[in-house]
Amino acid sequence: RMAAAPPSYCFVAFPPCSKDGLVVFGKNSARPRDEVQEVVYFPAAAHDPGSKVECTYIEIEQVRKTHAVVLSRPSWLWGAEMGANEHGVCVANEAVITREPASESEALLGMDLVRLGLERGATAKEALDVIVALLEEHGQGGNYYEDGSSCHTFQSAFLIVDRNEAWILETSGKYWAAEKITEGVKCICNQLSLTTKIDAEHPELRNYVRSQGWWNGDSDFNFSEVFSLADDHLACCSGKESLEKQGGDVSAQAMIDVLRDKDSGVCVDSESFLTTASIVSVLPQDPSFPCVHYFTGTPDPSRSIFKPFIFVDDVKLVPKVQSPSFGNDDPAKKIPRFQEKPDRRHELYKAHEWARSVLENDQDKGQKLMRIMLDLEKQGLEAMEDILTRTEVLDPAEVVDLFYDCVDTELKFFK
């Protein structure tokens, strides 16, 4: 069993730390090195009363209406590591270890809760309420990895953000606490971070920890101290200082730079784990401007291109960043699970493997390729900056195939 939780990093920056009235959100998703992440879009939908939705391991009641979502997800599971919905809500999760062993019984995964929160919550607080209600009803548990030989289980933490506020939600089993953030820079990683500032919590939380003998009720209630193993709840976030140093200038580019930083450990490339995908979202506090969500869809952000996506009706689907579907024959859906591992690489992932081998093995060609990639990314960032600063309202036709075109251009370069 991989004892350590994968070292993902999630960030949010609010004005006055961020530029021009923008909320900036980012995540590096650290996962097993060979896992493929895809970027998928699901339109808003209406559902019949009584219908069910099949999550990664269990089926639950569906709601009458789900919001449009764009997700970056390990392609074997139903949920997501991170994503956004049409209302400007972004959610990302962290696997965490607490003093309470995570359940191996199949229930909702932290990743399922990310998607469920996005599909059902039109604000950050609504998404939080959705997640904790589902946690209470169904619990969390099951294998976090596509691994038939052993079960890797974790508790979950979430960063839930909209145009006005963010919530850090940390859980252990069905118990939880949350802190509301409206200014400054915040980072969460694979350790508990909530201390005594708790703005919402499970109604039985304090009674429960008292009954376990973890807290005597006399001292201040400190969530991380009560639930962490030993001292691993100390400051974990090296990227936070880099963002704070920007002094009021945190932009999409600044967030991308932090996610690319290998020296700080934010960009993970270790024996067990790799940053297999990344997201940066820019949420203007003025609702007349669109939110922009940048996805890599490929591993290692320091060698990937962040490509913009904007929600509009009839947005063009991008099959080239979607993994092949195996339907009911998928080894992730059969019991016993994961008896074999199919090839889940999508077209962009395969092309990007070539690019990575050039960057690793041919210095001259690699530098040239990297310049072209960064130039391509810069064009996208500048075009989005233009959209976020102009006065006239965005014409949806202008961005309906935005993400599609960016992926297409990237593929052409690699070929």
SULDA-V843961 format. One record per residue. N is the residue number from 1. RES is the residue in three letters. OMEGA is omega as a letter, one per 20 degrees, with the letter a starting at -180 (none if undefined). BURIAL is b if it has 16 or more other ideal C-beta (glycine too) atoms within 10 Angstrom, else e. D_LAST is the distance of its C-alpha to the last C-alpha in whole Angstrom. Layout:
# SULDA-V843961
n=N res=RES omega=OMEGA burial=BURIAL d_last=D_LAST
n=N res=RES omega=OMEGA burial=BURIAL d_last=D_LAST
This chain:
# SULDA-V843961
n=1 res=ARG omega=r burial=e d_last=39
n=2 res=MET omega=a burial=e d_last=37
n=3 res=ALA omega=a burial=e d_last=40
n=4 res=ALA omega=r burial=e d_last=38
n=5 res=ALA omega=r burial=b d_last=36
n=6 res=PRO omega=a burial=b d_last=33
n=7 res=PRO omega=r burial=b d_last=33
n=8 res=SER omega=r burial=b d_last=31
n=9 res=TYR omega=r burial=b d_last=32
n=10 res=CYS omega=a burial=b d_last=33
n=11 res=PHE omega=r burial=b d_last=34
n=12 res=VAL omega=r burial=b d_last=35
n=13 res=ALA omega=r burial=b d_last=37
n=14 res=PHE omega=r burial=b d_last=39
n=15 res=PRO omega=j burial=b d_last=41
n=16 res=PRO omega=r burial=e d_last=43
n=17 res=CYS omega=a burial=b d_last=40
n=18 res=SER omega=a burial=b d_last=37
n=19 res=LYS omega=r burial=b d_last=36
n=20 res=ASP omega=r burial=b d_last=38
n=21 res=GLY omega=r burial=e d_last=39
n=22 res=LEU omega=r burial=b d_last=36
n=23 res=VAL omega=a burial=b d_last=36
n=24 res=VAL omega=a burial=b d_last=33
n=25 res=PHE omega=r burial=b d_last=32
n=26 res=GLY omega=r burial=b d_last=29
n=27 res=LYS omega=r burial=b d_last=28
n=28 res=ASN omega=a burial=b d_last=26
n=29 res=SER omega=r burial=b d_last=27
n=30 res=ALA omega=a burial=b d_last=27
n=31 res=ARG omega=r burial=b d_last=27
n=32 res=PRO omega=a burial=b d_last=27
n=33 res=ARG omega=a burial=e d_last=24
n=34 res=ASP omega=a burial=e d_last=22
n=35 res=GLU omega=a burial=b d_last=23
n=36 res=VAL omega=r burial=b d_last=20
n=37 res=GLN omega=r burial=b d_last=21
n=38 res=GLU omega=r burial=b d_last=20
n=39 res=VAL omega=a burial=b d_last=21
n=40 res=VAL omega=r burial=b d_last=23
n=41 res=TYR omega=r burial=b d_last=25
n=42 res=PHE omega=a burial=b d_last=29
n=43 res=PRO omega=r burial=e d_last=31
n=44 res=ALA omega=a burial=e d_last=35
n=45 res=ALA omega=r burial=e d_last=37
n=46 res=ALA omega=a burial=e d_last=40
n=47 res=HIS omega=r burial=e d_last=42
n=48 res=ASP omega=r burial=e d_last=45
n=49 res=PRO omega=r burial=e d_last=48
n=50 res=GLY omega=a burial=e d_last=48
n=51 res=SER omega=a burial=e d_last=44
n=52 res=LYS omega=r burial=e d_last=43
n=53 res=VAL omega=a burial=b d_last=39
n=54 res=GLU omega=r burial=e d_last=38
n=55 res=CYS omega=a burial=b d_last=36
n=56 res=THR omega=a burial=b d_last=35
n=57 res=TYR omega=a burial=b d_last=38
n=58 res=ILE omega=r burial=b d_last=41
n=59 res=GLU omega=r burial=e d_last=41
n=60 res=ILE omega=r burial=b d_last=43
n=61 res=GLU omega=r burial=e d_last=45
n=62 res=GLN omega=r burial=b d_last=42
n=63 res=VAL omega=a burial=e d_last=43
n=64 res=ARG omega=a burial=e d_last=44
n=65 res=LYS omega=r burial=e d_last=41
n=66 res=THR omega=r burial=b d_last=38
n=67 res=HIS omega=r burial=b d_last=36
n=68 res=ALA omega=a burial=b d_last=32
n=69 res=VAL omega=r burial=b d_last=30
n=70 res=VAL omega=a burial=b d_last=26
n=71 res=LEU omega=r burial=b d_last=26
n=72 res=SER omega=a burial=b d_last=24
n=73 res=ARG omega=r burial=b d_last=25
n=74 res=PRO omega=a burial=b d_last=25
n=75 res=SER omega=r burial=b d_last=24
n=76 res=TRP omega=a burial=b d_last=27
n=77 res=LEU omega=a burial=b d_last=29
n=78 res=TRP omega=a burial=b d_last=31
n=79 res=GLY omega=a burial=b d_last=31
n=80 res=ALA omega=r burial=b d_last=29
n=81 res=GLU omega=a burial=b d_last=29
n=82 res=MET omega=r burial=b d_last=29
n=83 res=GLY omega=a burial=b d_last=28
n=84 res=ALA omega=r burial=b d_last=30
n=85 res=ASN omega=a burial=b d_last=32
n=86 res=GLU omega=a burial=b d_last=33
n=87 res=HIS omega=r burial=b d_last=36
n=88 res=GLY omega=r burial=b d_last=34
n=89 res=VAL omega=r burial=b d_last=35
n=90 res=CYS omega=r burial=b d_last=33
n=91 res=VAL omega=r burial=b d_last=34
n=92 res=ALA omega=a burial=b d_last=32
n=93 res=ASN omega=r burial=b d_last=34
n=94 res=GLU omega=r burial=b d_last=35
n=95 res=ALA omega=r burial=b d_last=36
n=96 res=VAL omega=r burial=b d_last=40
n=97 res=ILE omega=r burial=b d_last=42
n=98 res=THR omega=a burial=b d_last=46
n=99 res=ARG omega=r burial=e d_last=49
n=100 res=GLU omega=a burial=e d_last=49
n=101 res=PRO omega=r burial=e d_last=47
n=102 res=ALA omega=a burial=b d_last=44
n=103 res=SER omega=r burial=e d_last=45
n=104 res=GLU omega=a burial=e d_last=43
n=105 res=SER omega=a burial=e d_last=45
n=106 res=GLU omega=r burial=b d_last=42
n=107 res=ALA omega=r burial=b d_last=42
n=108 res=LEU omega=r burial=b d_last=40
n=109 res=LEU omega=r burial=b d_last=37
n=110 res=GLY omega=a burial=b d_last=37
n=111 res=MET omega=r burial=b d_last=33
n=112 res=ASP omega=a burial=b d_last=35
n=113 res=LEU omega=r burial=b d_last=37
n=114 res=VAL omega=a burial=b d_last=34
n=115 res=ARG omega=a burial=b d_last=33
n=116 res=LEU omega=r burial=b d_last=37
n=117 res=GLY omega=a burial=b d_last=38
n=118 res=LEU omega=a burial=b d_last=35
n=119 res=GLU omega=a burial=b d_last=36
n=120 res=ARG omega=a burial=b d_last=40
n=121 res=GLY omega=r burial=b d_last=40
n=122 res=ALA omega=r burial=e d_last=40
n=123 res=THR omega=r burial=b d_last=41
n=124 res=ALA omega=a burial=b d_last=41
n=125 res=LYS omega=r burial=b d_last=44
n=126 res=GLU omega=r burial=b d_last=44
n=127 res=ALA omega=r burial=b d_last=41
n=128 res=LEU omega=a burial=b d_last=43
n=129 res=ASP omega=r burial=b d_last=46
n=130 res=VAL omega=a burial=b d_last=44
n=131 res=ILE omega=a burial=b d_last=42
n=132 res=VAL omega=r burial=b d_last=46
n=133 res=ALA omega=r burial=e d_last=47
n=134 res=LEU omega=r burial=b d_last=45
n=135 res=LEU omega=r burial=b d_last=45
n=136 res=GLU omega=a burial=e d_last=49
n=137 res=GLU omega=a burial=e d_last=49
n=138 res=HIS omega=a burial=b d_last=46
n=139 res=GLY omega=r burial=b d_last=46
n=140 res=GLN omega=r burial=b d_last=43
n=141 res=GLY omega=a burial=b d_last=42
n=142 res=GLY omega=a burial=b d_last=40
n=143 res=ASN omega=r burial=b d_last=37
n=144 res=TYR omega=a burial=b d_last=34
n=145 res=TYR omega=r burial=b d_last=32
n=146 res=GLU omega=a burial=b d_last=30
n=147 res=ASP omega=a burial=b d_last=33
n=148 res=GLY omega=a burial=e d_last=35
n=149 res=SER omega=r burial=e d_last=37
n=150 res=SER omega=a burial=e d_last=38
n=151 res=CYS omega=a burial=b d_last=39
n=152 res=HIS omega=a burial=b d_last=38
n=153 res=THR omega=a burial=b d_last=39
n=154 res=PHE omega=r burial=b d_last=40
n=155 res=GLN omega=a burial=b d_last=41
n=156 res=SER omega=r burial=b d_last=39
n=157 res=ALA omega=a burial=b d_last=39
n=158 res=PHE omega=r burial=b d_last=38
n=159 res=LEU omega=a burial=b d_last=37
n=160 res=ILE omega=a burial=b d_last=38
n=161 res=VAL omega=r burial=b d_last=37
n=162 res=ASP omega=a burial=b d_last=38
n=163 res=ARG omega=a burial=b d_last=38
n=164 res=ASN omega=a burial=e d_last=42
n=165 res=GLU omega=r burial=b d_last=42
n=166 res=ALA omega=r burial=b d_last=41
n=167 res=TRP omega=r burial=b d_last=42
n=168 res=ILE omega=a burial=b d_last=42
n=169 res=LEU omega=r burial=b d_last=43
n=170 res=GLU omega=a burial=b d_last=43
n=171 res=THR omega=r burial=b d_last=45
n=172 res=SER omega=a burial=b d_last=46
n=173 res=GLY omega=r burial=b d_last=47
n=174 res=LYS omega=a burial=b d_last=48
n=175 res=TYR omega=a burial=b d_last=50
n=176 res=TRP omega=r burial=b d_last=48
n=177 res=ALA omega=a burial=b d_last=48
n=178 res=ALA omega=r burial=b d_last=47
n=179 res=GLU omega=r burial=b d_last=47
n=180 res=LYS omega=a burial=e d_last=46
n=181 res=ILE omega=r burial=b d_last=44
n=182 res=THR omega=r burial=e d_last=44
n=183 res=GLU omega=r burial=e d_last=44
n=184 res=GLY omega=a burial=e d_last=42
n=185 res=VAL omega=a burial=b d_last=39
n=186 res=LYS omega=r burial=b d_last=39
n=187 res=CYS omega=r burial=b d_last=37
n=188 res=ILE omega=r burial=b d_last=37
n=189 res=CYS omega=a burial=b d_last=36
n=190 res=ASN omega=r burial=b d_last=37
n=191 res=GLN omega=r burial=b d_last=41
n=192 res=LEU omega=a burial=b d_last=43
n=193 res=SER omega=a burial=b d_last=44
n=194 res=LEU omega=r burial=b d_last=47
n=195 res=THR omega=a burial=b d_last=50
n=196 res=THR omega=r burial=e d_last=53
n=197 res=LYS omega=a burial=e d_last=52
n=198 res=ILE omega=a burial=b d_last=51
n=199 res=ASP omega=r burial=e d_last=51
n=200 res=ALA omega=a burial=e d_last=51
n=201 res=GLU omega=r burial=b d_last=52
n=202 res=HIS omega=a burial=b d_last=52
n=203 res=PRO omega=a burial=e d_last=56
n=204 res=GLU omega=a burial=e d_last=57
n=205 res=LEU omega=a burial=b d_last=55
n=206 res=ARG omega=r burial=b d_last=58
n=207 res=ASN omega=a burial=e d_last=60
n=208 res=TYR omega=a burial=b d_last=58
n=209 res=VAL omega=r burial=b d_last=57
n=210 res=ARG omega=a burial=e d_last=61
n=211 res=SER omega=r burial=e d_last=62
n=212 res=GLN omega=a burial=e d_last=59
n=213 res=GLY omega=a burial=e d_last=61
n=214 res=TRP omega=a burial=e d_last=58
n=215 res=TRP omega=a burial=b d_last=60
n=216 res=ASN omega=r burial=e d_last=63
n=217 res=GLY omega=a burial=e d_last=63
n=218 res=ASP omega=a burial=e d_last=65
n=219 res=SER omega=r burial=e d_last=62
n=220 res=ASP omega=r burial=e d_last=59
n=221 res=PHE omega=a burial=b d_last=57
n=222 res=ASN omega=a burial=b d_last=54
n=223 res=PHE omega=a burial=b d_last=51
n=224 res=SER omega=a burial=b d_last=49
n=225 res=GLU omega=a burial=b d_last=52
n=226 res=VAL omega=a burial=b d_last=53
n=227 res=PHE omega=a burial=b d_last=50
n=228 res=SER omega=r burial=b d_last=48
n=229 res=LEU omega=r burial=e d_last=49
n=230 res=ALA omega=a burial=e d_last=51
n=231 res=ASP omega=a burial=e d_last=49
n=232 res=ASP omega=r burial=b d_last=45
n=233 res=HIS omega=a burial=b d_last=46
n=234 res=LEU omega=a burial=e d_last=46
n=235 res=ALA omega=a burial=e d_last=43
n=236 res=CYS omega=a burial=b d_last=40
n=237 res=CYS omega=a burial=b d_last=38
n=238 res=SER omega=a burial=b d_last=36
n=239 res=GLY omega=a burial=b d_last=34
n=240 res=LYS omega=a burial=b d_last=37
n=241 res=GLU omega=a burial=e d_last=38
n=242 res=SER omega=r burial=b d_last=35
n=243 res=LEU omega=a burial=b d_last=35
n=244 res=GLU omega=r burial=e d_last=39
n=245 res=LYS omega=a burial=e d_last=39
n=246 res=GLN omega=r burial=b d_last=37
n=247 res=GLY omega=r burial=e d_last=40
n=248 res=GLY omega=a burial=e d_last=40
n=249 res=ASP omega=a burial=e d_last=36
n=250 res=VAL omega=a burial=b d_last=34
n=251 res=SER omega=r burial=b d_last=31
n=252 res=ALA omega=a burial=b d_last=28
n=253 res=GLN omega=a burial=b d_last=26
n=254 res=ALA omega=r burial=b d_last=29
n=255 res=MET omega=r burial=b d_last=29
n=256 res=ILE omega=a burial=b d_last=25
n=257 res=ASP omega=r burial=b d_last=26
n=258 res=VAL omega=a burial=b d_last=29
n=259 res=LEU omega=a burial=b d_last=26
n=260 res=ARG omega=a burial=b d_last=24
n=261 res=ASP omega=r burial=b d_last=27
n=262 res=LYS omega=a burial=e d_last=27
n=263 res=ASP omega=a burial=e d_last=31
n=264 res=SER omega=a burial=e d_last=32
n=265 res=GLY omega=a burial=b d_last=31
n=266 res=VAL omega=r burial=b d_last=30
n=267 res=CYS omega=a burial=b d_last=26
n=268 res=VAL omega=r burial=b d_last=27
n=269 res=ASP omega=a burial=e d_last=26
n=270 res=SER omega=a burial=e d_last=28
n=271 res=GLU omega=a burial=e d_last=29
n=272 res=SER omega=a burial=e d_last=30
n=273 res=PHE omega=r burial=b d_last=28
n=274 res=LEU omega=r burial=b d_last=25
n=275 res=THR omega=a burial=b d_last=24
n=276 res=THR omega=r burial=b d_last=22
n=277 res=ALA omega=a burial=b d_last=21
n=278 res=SER omega=r burial=b d_last=23
n=279 res=ILE omega=r burial=b d_last=24
n=280 res=VAL omega=r burial=b d_last=26
n=281 res=SER omega=r burial=b d_last=28
n=282 res=VAL omega=a burial=b d_last=30
n=283 res=LEU omega=r burial=b d_last=34
n=284 res=PRO omega=r burial=b d_last=36
n=285 res=GLN omega=r burial=b d_last=39
n=286 res=ASP omega=a burial=e d_last=40
n=287 res=PRO omega=r burial=e d_last=39
n=288 res=SER omega=r burial=e d_last=39
n=289 res=PHE omega=r burial=b d_last=35
n=290 res=PRO omega=r burial=b d_last=32
n=291 res=CYS omega=r burial=b d_last=31
n=292 res=VAL omega=a burial=b d_last=27
n=293 res=HIS omega=a burial=b d_last=26
n=294 res=TYR omega=r burial=b d_last=22
n=295 res=PHE omega=r burial=b d_last=20
n=296 res=THR omega=a burial=b d_last=18
n=297 res=GLY omega=a burial=b d_last=17
n=298 res=THR omega=a burial=b d_last=16
n=299 res=PRO omega=r burial=b d_last=18
n=300 res=ASP omega=a burial=b d_last=19
n=301 res=PRO omega=r burial=b d_last=20
n=302 res=SER omega=r burial=b d_last=20
n=303 res=ARG omega=a burial=b d_last=16
n=304 res=SER omega=r burial=b d_last=15
n=305 res=ILE omega=r burial=b d_last=15
n=306 res=PHE omega=a burial=b d_last=18
n=307 res=LYS omega=a burial=b d_last=18
n=308 res=PRO omega=r burial=b d_last=21
n=309 res=PHE omega=r burial=b d_last=23
n=310 res=ILE omega=r burial=b d_last=26
n=311 res=PHE omega=r burial=b d_last=29
n=312 res=VAL omega=r burial=b d_last=30
n=313 res=ASP omega=r burial=e d_last=31
n=314 res=ASP omega=r burial=e d_last=29
n=315 res=VAL omega=a burial=b d_last=26
n=316 res=LYS omega=a burial=e d_last=22
n=317 res=LEU omega=a burial=e d_last=21
n=318 res=VAL omega=a burial=b d_last=18
n=319 res=PRO omega=a burial=e d_last=17
n=320 res=LYS omega=r burial=b d_last=14
n=321 res=VAL omega=r burial=b d_last=16
n=322 res=GLN omega=r burial=b d_last=18
n=323 res=SER omega=r burial=b d_last=19
n=324 res=PRO omega=r burial=e d_last=21
n=325 res=SER omega=a burial=e d_last=24
n=326 res=PHE omega=r burial=e d_last=27
n=327 res=GLY omega=a burial=e d_last=30
n=328 res=ASN omega=r burial=e d_last=33
n=329 res=ASP omega=a burial=e d_last=32
n=330 res=ASP omega=r burial=b d_last=30
n=331 res=PRO omega=r burial=b d_last=32
n=332 res=ALA omega=a burial=b d_last=32
n=333 res=LYS omega=a burial=e d_last=34
n=334 res=LYS omega=r burial=e d_last=36
n=335 res=ILE omega=i burial=e d_last=39
n=336 res=PRO omega=a burial=e d_last=39
n=337 res=ARG omega=r burial=b d_last=36
n=338 res=PHE omega=r burial=b d_last=33
n=339 res=GLN omega=r burial=e d_last=34
n=340 res=GLU omega=a burial=e d_last=31
n=341 res=LYS omega=r burial=e d_last=27
n=342 res=PRO omega=r burial=e d_last=25
n=343 res=ASP omega=a burial=e d_last=21
n=344 res=ARG omega=a burial=b d_last=20
n=345 res=ARG omega=r burial=b d_last=17
n=346 res=HIS omega=a burial=b d_last=15
n=347 res=GLU omega=a burial=b d_last=11
n=348 res=LEU omega=r burial=b d_last=11
n=349 res=TYR omega=a burial=b d_last=13
n=350 res=LYS omega=r burial=e d_last=11
n=351 res=ALA omega=a burial=b d_last=7
n=352 res=HIS omega=r burial=b d_last=10
n=353 res=GLU omega=r burial=e d_last=12
n=354 res=TRP omega=a burial=e d_last=9
n=355 res=ALA omega=a burial=b d_last=9
n=356 res=ARG omega=a burial=b d_last=13
n=357 res=SER omega=r burial=e d_last=14
n=358 res=VAL omega=a burial=b d_last=12
n=359 res=LEU omega=a burial=b d_last=15
n=360 res=GLU omega=a burial=e d_last=17
n=361 res=ASN omega=a burial=e d_last=17
n=362 res=ASP omega=a burial=e d_last=16
n=363 res=GLN omega=a burial=e d_last=18
n=364 res=ASP omega=a burial=e d_last=18
n=365 res=LYS omega=a burial=e d_last=14
n=366 res=GLY omega=a burial=b d_last=14
n=367 res=GLN omega=r burial=e d_last=17
n=368 res=LYS omega=a burial=e d_last=14
n=369 res=LEU omega=a burial=b d_last=11
n=370 res=MET omega=r burial=e d_last=14
n=371 res=ARG omega=r burial=e d_last=16
n=372 res=ILE omega=a burial=e d_last=13
n=373 res=MET omega=a burial=b d_last=13
n=374 res=LEU omega=r burial=e d_last=17
n=375 res=ASP omega=r burial=e d_last=17
n=376 res=LEU omega=r burial=b d_last=15
n=377 res=GLU omega=a burial=b d_last=17
n=378 res=LYS omega=r burial=e d_last=20
n=379 res=GLN omega=r burial=e d_last=20
n=380 res=GLY omega=a burial=b d_last=20
n=381 res=LEU omega=a burial=b d_last=23
n=382 res=GLU omega=r burial=e d_last=25
n=383 res=ALA omega=a burial=e d_last=24
n=384 res=MET omega=r burial=b d_last=26
n=385 res=GLU omega=r burial=b d_last=29
n=386 res=ASP omega=a burial=e d_last=29
n=387 res=ILE omega=a burial=b d_last=30
n=388 res=LEU omega=r burial=b d_last=32
n=389 res=THR omega=a burial=e d_last=34
n=390 res=ARG omega=a burial=e d_last=35
n=391 res=THR omega=a burial=e d_last=38
n=392 res=GLU omega=a burial=e d_last=37
n=393 res=VAL omega=a burial=e d_last=36
n=394 res=LEU omega=r burial=e d_last=33
n=395 res=ASP omega=a burial=e d_last=32
n=396 res=PRO omega=a burial=e d_last=30
n=397 res=ALA omega=a burial=e d_last=28
n=398 res=GLU omega=a burial=e d_last=26
n=399 res=VAL omega=a burial=b d_last=25
n=400 res=VAL omega=r burial=b d_last=25
n=401 res=ASP omega=a burial=b d_last=21
n=402 res=LEU omega=a burial=b d_last=20
n=403 res=PHE omega=r burial=b d_last=19
n=404 res=TYR omega=a burial=b d_last=17
n=405 res=ASP omega=a burial=b d_last=15
n=406 res=CYS omega=r burial=b d_last=14
n=407 res=VAL omega=a burial=b d_last=12
n=408 res=ASP omega=r burial=e d_last=11
n=409 res=THR omega=r burial=e d_last=10
n=410 res=GLU omega=r burial=b d_last=9
n=411 res=LEU omega=a burial=b d_last=6
n=412 res=LYS omega=r burial=e d_last=5
n=413 res=PHE omega=a burial=e d_last=5
n=414 res=PHE omega=a burial=b d_last=4
n=415 res=LYS omega=none burial=e d_last=0
